[in-house]
Amino acid sequence: MADYKLTVAPNGARRGHMHHPELPVTQDEIVETAVACQQAGAHGIHLHVRDADGGHSLDAQRYRDSIAAIAKVAPGFAIQITTESADRFDVGEQLACLTDLRPASASISIREMACDPALAAQAYALCAEVGTLVQHILYGPSCVQQLSAWYDDKTVPGDMRNVIFVLGTYQPPVLATPDDLRPFLQAAKQLNLTWSACAFGRHEQACLLAAIAAGGDVRIGFENNIETPDGDQLPDNAAAVAALIKAATAAGHSLKER
């Protein structure tokens, strides 16, 4: 049996209230969700902020405001920003966000950074300089291979070994299955990574239970899935967190201490 850490990703870059009325879009909604998910057992939040129209944003001040608001009401709750492009931002804009914000923790897509290797090197060097805990977003074995090559040529510092495996896809919609984990583990087996997994679609819970059993941490939430395993709509993010913890406990797994 395994110990695991659980992060919640409550909104992502693309979904809104039209997809689920309890998906948090505004800062107040995000803060309220963070508190509920911390109380349900999550260790931290994978934070996306939105602009005035509800669109995906990398605005550093919006991040500062949301980070401060969450920290005020959910002390001890880990906060990780994202630099995800969502087909909206380029590597220069992602680097600008990191430069302005200098976050404690950030998720950064290897595939997106590979669009401009020179700026990617600057982004990773900046994170190393300011102490940002980088979690590399890996969408498949090819991303693992790119990360490995960047370890070899020093584009990515050798101690940046935290990654997340993304099972399935949002667009085009591909439901994740537990078997999707195997190619990631095979490709990464020589890299000594600290890894998490997230999974798109209604099989999210089964995928994350498989990840826990394999020794990984997990990320759950409406960014990736709004349905129960039977295809019904989940009530909210906290319910998804609680249901996974209940299932993991029944399987003999335990949450890591916060």
N, C-alpha and C positions, 0 to 999 in steps of 0.2 A: 504494500500500500504506500501511497505517496503523500507528501505535503505540497501544497501549491499556494501561489499568490493569485488573486483575482482582481482584475481591473475592469471597470465599466466604461464602455464607449457609447454614450447615450444618444448621440444624434448623427455624427458623421458629417459629410459635406453635402449630401444630395437630398436626403429626405426632409420632409416638413410635416406640418400639421395635416396636410391632405392625405398623408400616408398613415398617420396615427395621431389622434388628438393629444396623446400624452408624450409625444416626442418633443423634447425641449429645444426651443429655438431662441427665445430671448434670454438675456442674462439671468433674470429672475427665475425663469423656468429651469435653466441649467443649474443654478445654485440649489434650488429646491430638490432637483433630482440627485445632485451630489450628496446632499444630506441624507436623503432616503436610502441611497445605495450604500453609503457608509454604515448606516444603521442596519441594513440588511446583511452586511458582512464584507463588502468590497474593500480592498486596500487603497484604491486610488481611482482617478478618472483620467481617461484619454480625452483631452479637451479640444473640441472644435468651437470656434466662435463664428457668429454670423454678422453680416452687415445690416444696415437699416432696413433692407428689403428681404432679409432672411437668407441671403445668399452666403456661400462659403467665403470666409475672410481670413487673411493672414495679417490683419492690422495689429501691430504690436500694442497699441494703447487699449484696444478691445481685449486683448489677452491680459494685459496688466490689470485692467478693471475686474475681469472675471476671476483671475487668480486670487486677487485680494479679497473679493467677495466670498469665494469658496473657502479660503483659508480662515476667514473670520468666523464662519458658522460651522465649519467641519475641520477643526484642528487635527493635525496629524494625517489628513487625507492626502496622499501623494497626487500631484498634479503634473501631467505630461501634456505638453502642447503637441500639435501636429504641424508639419510643414507641407502636408499633402497638397498637390497641385489641383486635383479634381478637374483637370483639363482647363484650368482657369489661370494658373500662375506658372511662370517659368522659373528656371533655376536662379536667375538673378533676383527675382522677387522673394524666393524662398530664403536665399542667403541674406537679403535685406531684413527679413523678419528676424532671423537668428541674430544678426548683428545688432539690431535695435533692441531686441528683447533680452538676449543673453539668458535664456531660460535654464532652470535647474534640470529639466528633462524634456526631451523632444523626440518624436518619431520622425524619421527621415527615410524616404523611399530610395532604395538603391537604383531602381529602374528609372525614376525621375531624375536623380542626380547624374545618371549616366548620359543624359542629354547634353551635358556640358561638363566634361571631366575637369577642366581647369577651375571652374567655379565650385565644382564638387570638392576639390582638394581644399579650396579656401574655406568652405563650409565646415568640413571635418576638422581643419586646423583651428578654426575659431572655437568650435565646441570643445576641443582639447584644451585650448588656452583658458577658457572661462569656466571649465568644469561641467559643461552640460552632459548629462547622462543620455547618450544617443541610443535609441532603439531603431535598428535598421528594419524597414519594412521589406519583406521578401515575398514576392508573388509567385514564385516557382523556382525550380532548380537552376534556371538560368540566372536568376538574381543571386542565388548562393554562389554560383561560379564567378559572377562579377565581384561580389564581395571578397571572395578568396583571392582573386587577381589584385584587388585593391589593397588587401593585406600585404601581398607579395611586393607590390611596388610602392608601398607606404602612403598611398593616397588616403587610406583609412588607417589611423593608428592601431597598432596591434592589440591594445587593451580595450578597444571598442567592440566587445563581443556579445552585446545584447541585441537580440533579433526577435521579430515576430513573423511567424509563418501565416500567410493568408490563404485559407482554404476556400475554394469556390470563387465566384466573381459576382459583382453587382451588375456590371454592364459589359458584355451581354450577361443576362442572369443565368448563373450556373450554381445549382445547389451543391454545397459542400457535403462530402461524406467522410466518415472516419478513415477510409482507405487513402484519402488525399494526403494524409500526413506522412505516409511512408516515403514518397519520393523526396520530400524535404529532409527527413532524417537521414536518408541514404546519402544525399548530396552533401550534407553538412557534417557527417560523422567524424571527419578528421579536423574540424575547425574549433572544437572546444568552446561551443557557444552556450550562452545562457539564453534559453528560448521560451517564447510564449506562442500561443496559437489563437487565432480567431477564425470564425467560420460563417459563411453566408448561407442564410436560408434556415428552414425549419428543422434541419438536422443538426443545428448548432450545438445543442446540448450533448448529443451523442459524440460529436467531433471533439468537444472540449473534454468530455470524460475520457476519451481515448488519449488526448494530449496529457492529461493529468497522470493517467496510468503509465504513460511513456516517460514521465519525469519532467514535463513542462509546466509552465504557468499558463494562465488563460485570460482572455479578454472577451467579455460578453456585453451585449447591449444592442440598442435599436439601430446603431450604425450598420450592423450586419444582419439583424434578424428581428422581426416583430411578431413571429408566430410561435405557438407551442409545437411540440413534436407532431401533434395531430392536425396541425394546420389552422387551429383557432388563433385569434389575436390575443397576444399577451396583454395583461392589464397595463403594465408600465415597466420601466427599466428595473426598479427595485424588485418586482415580482420575478423577473428573469434571473436576477442575481440570487434571490432566495431559493428559487427552484433548482438552480445548478448546485448550490451548496448542499441542499437537501439530498439531491441525487448522488453527489460526490461522497457525502457522509455515509449514505446507505451502501456505497461501494467500498467503504473502508478508508477513504482519503480524508485528510485533515487540512484545514486552512493554516497557512503559516502565521506565526504571530505578527502583529502589526508593528 
